[in-house]
Amino acid sequence: MAPDPNWLDPGPFLRGVAWLDGGRPVRADPGDLARLPWDTRERAALPIGVRLEFTAPHGARAVELRYRARVPRPTDALRDLAHCFALWHGGRCASESFTEPAEEAVVTIPLPPGPGPFTVHPPESQAPMVLGVRGVGGRVVPAPRRPRWLVHGDSIAEGWWSTRPAHAWPSAAGRTLGLDCVNLGYAGSARGDLATAQQLASLPADLLTLAFGTNCWSGVPCSAPLLYETTRAFVSLVRQGHPDVPLLVVSPVLRPDAETTRNALGATLGDLRTAMEEATRDLAAAGDTRLALLPGAGLLAADDLADGLHPNDRGHARIAAAVAGVVDGCGFAATRAAAGAAGTPGAAVTPGAAGVHADAAHRAFPPPAP
């Protein structure tokens, strides 16, 4: 495809980006992959949660995206997934444009009347890389940047069994809260790997959420004492890069087959959940006043699970609402607009007043000590 000077660099439009590797958004530090488990490296290559945000103040009637995507092989398990570009506006999905994975192609996405802002969620399964952006009938410009929210977790945080990328709980909560969600969920992994904690510490962030622990029951099993210490160590390493950033820990959500079943080290998921929650409470009691806990056990019911493990869309919406409620209740939302107005990724945010939330299930985020 011949170069066209009307194509805009996609970089300023991209959101949810942690690192770039040769211009491609990736979700682990490309210079530090050797320390990560292979399954984390594999999942980190997919652009989960990466999207484009823009406004159309000059009357554009459509936006075109030039992109490159991996073409699935006939035996690829993901071959039949819809290659869908979803346009969101005003907190809802305005339209979906379906196309085919291609080594290089252009998709045209009609825009509703008005200046926006608009968000396009590209398909994720074939790792599309956006090469250029341009408006049709008028210019499009990057939307103002919002405070950055790093979310680390497993397949549930990655959005498994949500029917669209925008339905995953981090995406849904990010929309509610007005945050730039950076999804660092790694399906099959996220076992409290300390190299991941150090990578999180290296990224700009205005809010952090840790939502791992389920994969510590199976796969590579943990005992409850081990997960207690792992949680403390993980938070400690994150704090080396973010000593004053509000940090929310979400303990594992319901998994019926694991709640009372012991793993190879004798721990049930209930035991592991308790260990993670106790570690978080102990760190807060020891002086980390900007650490909050959302217990995961009561967030979902069995019919919120698509397969007995991963939430369906309703389950993702319930987690998103609970997380957004904690963040709002802790006063962070009251100042997110000021940080977003600065237009700077990683702009500092000062959450609201100190104290304990009325629900008493978690601590509030008081201002950092002077």
MOHURA-V256809 format. One record per residue. RES is the residue in three letters. NEAR is the number of other ideal C-beta (glycine too) atoms within 12 Angstrom. Layout:
res=RES near=NEAR
res=RES near=NEAR
This chain:
res=MET near=14
res=ALA near=8
res=PRO near=10
res=ASP near=14
res=PRO near=9
res=ASN near=17
res=TRP near=23
res=LEU near=27
res=ASP near=18
res=PRO near=36
res=GLY near=21
res=PRO near=22
res=PHE near=37
res=LEU near=38
res=ARG near=42
res=GLY near=44
res=VAL near=37
res=ALA near=41
res=TRP near=29
res=LEU near=20
res=ASP near=22
res=GLY near=11
res=GLY near=19
res=ARG near=28
res=PRO near=36
res=VAL near=36
res=ARG near=45
res=ALA near=41
res=ASP near=26
res=PRO near=21
res=GLY near=15
res=ASP near=25
res=LEU near=22
res=ALA near=13
res=ARG near=18
res=LEU near=31
res=PRO near=25
res=TRP near=17
res=ASP near=24
res=THR near=39
res=ARG near=27
res=GLU near=20
res=ARG near=36
res=ALA near=41
res=ALA near=29
res=LEU near=36
res=PRO near=42
res=ILE near=44
res=GLY near=47
res=VAL near=42
res=ARG near=43
res=LEU near=44
res=GLU near=38
res=PHE near=41
res=THR near=27
res=ALA near=34
res=PRO near=19
res=HIS near=18
res=GLY near=18
res=ALA near=30
res=ARG near=20
res=ALA near=29
res=VAL near=45
res=GLU near=34
res=LEU near=40
res=ARG near=32
res=TYR near=38
res=ARG near=27
res=ALA near=34
res=ARG near=26
res=VAL near=20
res=PRO near=20
res=ARG near=11
res=PRO near=8
res=THR near=8
res=ASP near=14
res=ALA near=10
res=LEU near=20
res=ARG near=17
res=ASP near=14
res=LEU near=20
res=ALA near=22
res=HIS near=29
res=CYS near=29
res=PHE near=41
res=ALA near=32
res=LEU near=35
res=TRP near=35
res=HIS near=30
res=GLY near=16
res=GLY near=17
res=ARG near=18
res=CYS near=28
res=ALA near=26
res=SER near=24
res=GLU near=25
res=SER near=29
res=PHE near=16
res=THR near=24
res=GLU near=24
res=PRO near=32
res=ALA near=22
res=GLU near=16
res=GLU near=22
res=ALA near=26
res=VAL near=27
res=VAL near=38
res=THR near=26
res=ILE near=40
res=PRO near=24
res=LEU near=34
res=PRO near=22
res=PRO near=17
res=GLY near=18
res=PRO near=22
res=GLY near=32
res=PRO near=34
res=PHE near=42
res=THR near=41
res=VAL near=46
res=HIS near=44
res=PRO near=47
res=PRO near=38
res=GLU near=41
res=SER near=29
res=GLN near=31
res=ALA near=30
res=PRO near=40
res=MET near=35
res=VAL near=42
res=LEU near=31
res=GLY near=30
res=VAL near=39
res=ARG near=32
res=GLY near=33
res=VAL near=23
res=GLY near=18
res=GLY near=22
res=ARG near=21
res=VAL near=38
res=VAL near=25
res=PRO near=30
res=ALA near=30
res=PRO near=25
res=ARG near=30
res=ARG near=37
res=PRO near=41
res=ARG near=40
res=TRP near=48
res=LEU near=45
res=VAL near=49
res=HIS near=51
res=GLY near=51
res=ASP near=44
res=SER near=37
res=ILE near=48
res=ALA near=49
res=GLU near=43
res=GLY near=45
res=TRP near=35
res=TRP near=25
res=SER near=36
res=THR near=24
res=ARG near=28
res=PRO near=42
res=ALA near=42
res=HIS near=32
res=ALA near=43
res=TRP near=50
res=PRO near=46
res=SER near=45
res=ALA near=39
res=ALA near=41
res=GLY near=43
res=ARG near=36
res=THR near=26
res=LEU near=42
res=GLY near=34
res=LEU near=46
res=ASP near=43
res=CYS near=49
res=VAL near=43
res=ASN near=51
res=LEU near=50
res=GLY near=48
res=TYR near=44
res=ALA near=32
res=GLY near=28
res=SER near=34
res=ALA near=42
res=ARG near=36
res=GLY near=43
res=ASP near=35
res=LEU near=24
res=ALA near=29
res=THR near=42
res=ALA near=36
res=GLN near=25
res=GLN near=36
res=LEU near=44
res=ALA near=28
res=SER near=24
res=LEU near=34
res=PRO near=28
res=ALA near=39
res=ASP near=43
res=LEU near=51
res=LEU near=45
res=THR near=50
res=LEU near=47
res=ALA near=50
res=PHE near=47
res=GLY near=47
res=THR near=49
res=ASN near=39
res=CYS near=42
res=TRP near=38
res=SER near=26
res=GLY near=23
res=VAL near=25
res=PRO near=25
res=CYS near=35
res=SER near=22
res=ALA near=30
res=PRO near=21
res=LEU near=28
res=LEU near=40
res=TYR near=31
res=GLU near=23
res=THR near=33
res=THR near=43
res=ARG near=31
res=ALA near=23
res=PHE near=40
res=VAL near=42
res=SER near=28
res=LEU near=28
res=VAL near=40
res=ARG near=30
res=GLN near=19
res=GLY near=23
res=HIS near=33
res=PRO near=22
res=ASP near=27
res=VAL near=38
res=PRO near=49
res=LEU near=48
res=LEU near=49
res=VAL near=45
res=VAL near=47
res=SER near=44
res=PRO near=48
res=VAL near=42
res=LEU near=31
res=ARG near=38
res=PRO near=21
res=ASP near=19
res=ALA near=30
res=GLU near=27
res=THR near=15
res=THR near=19
res=ARG near=20
res=ASN near=29
res=ALA near=14
res=LEU near=20
res=GLY near=16
res=ALA near=31
res=THR near=29
res=LEU near=35
res=GLY near=29
res=ASP near=33
res=LEU near=43
res=ARG near=41
res=THR near=27
res=ALA near=34
res=MET near=46
res=GLU near=32
res=GLU near=25
res=ALA near=35
res=THR near=39
res=ARG near=28
res=ASP near=23
res=LEU near=31
res=ALA near=28
res=ALA near=15
res=ALA near=15
res=GLY near=15
res=ASP near=31
res=THR near=27
res=ARG near=37
res=LEU near=42
res=ALA near=45
res=LEU near=42
res=LEU near=40
res=PRO near=31
res=GLY near=44
res=ALA near=30
res=GLY near=19
res=LEU near=33
res=LEU near=35
res=ALA near=16
res=ALA near=19
res=ASP near=14
res=ASP near=31
res=LEU near=29
res=ALA near=23
res=ASP near=17
res=GLY near=20
res=LEU near=31
res=HIS near=33
res=PRO near=43
res=ASN near=28
res=ASP near=27
res=ARG near=24
res=GLY near=37
res=HIS near=39
res=ALA near=27
res=ARG near=29
res=ILE near=45
res=ALA near=40
res=ALA near=24
res=ALA near=37
res=VAL near=47
res=ALA near=34
res=GLY near=26
res=VAL near=41
res=VAL near=44
res=ASP near=30
res=GLY near=31
res=CYS near=42
res=GLY near=28
res=PHE near=42
res=ALA near=33
res=ALA near=21
res=THR near=30
res=ARG near=35
res=ALA near=19
res=ALA near=22
res=ALA near=35
res=GLY near=29
res=ALA near=16
res=ALA near=20
res=GLY near=18
res=THR near=19
res=PRO near=30
res=GLY near=28
res=ALA near=27
res=ALA near=24
res=VAL near=42
res=THR near=26
res=PRO near=38
res=GLY near=24
res=ALA near=18
res=ALA near=18
res=GLY near=19
res=VAL near=22
res=HIS near=27
res=ALA near=12
res=ASP near=19
res=ALA near=14
res=ALA near=28
res=HIS near=35
res=ARG near=34
res=ALA near=32
res=PHE near=40
res=PRO near=27
res=PRO near=22
res=PRO near=21
res=ALA near=11
res=PRO near=6
